[in-house]
Amino acid sequence: TGDIPYDFVVFAPGGETNYFGIEGLEQWAFGLKDLADAVRIRNHVLFMFELAMQENDPARRRALLTFVIVGGGPTGVECAGALSELVRLVLARDYPRLNPGDVRVLLLEAGDRLLSMMPEKLCRAAAAMLSRKNVEVRFNAAVMNYNGVEVKLKSEEPIPTQTMIWAAGVSASRLTKQL
């Protein structure tokens, strides 16, 4: 109640996903910034398992069960760990006819370590924990494009997948940019 003196006013109405101009991401990748995004991702993962149950071609089934998370910051690390636990601890029991070895959870980081804003010891511990959870962590793995069925890395390596979760960038909202 009443006036509050200030030197600067900062409006923080939220953020939006920054796709860094990478081809296909805005159209095909899942952003992960709020609960609605998380629910969409969970539903998509379940749908991929349902499709994989019906797929006879092993290569196609493996692509359906390859889940790529891009971004080794806090959101990407947490997402990769949680997705791996969901797949290995819950869905493996619900889909016993699927070979758990066909499921891949990859965390791609363009830099040389996870959680780059944290002390080196914590970065190594996070990578080790994800490895124990069967997350394949790839460093210096910058994404060049994604077309909904294949991620292409800047190294030209293709990764067949129908699931890419983009946890690599957030920028200030459009409203903040306009101010």
Summary of the structure (lengths in Angstrom):
residues: 179
radius of gyration: 18.3
end to end distance: 25.7
largest distance: 68.5
contacts: 496
relative contact order: 0.22
helix: 41%
strand: 21%
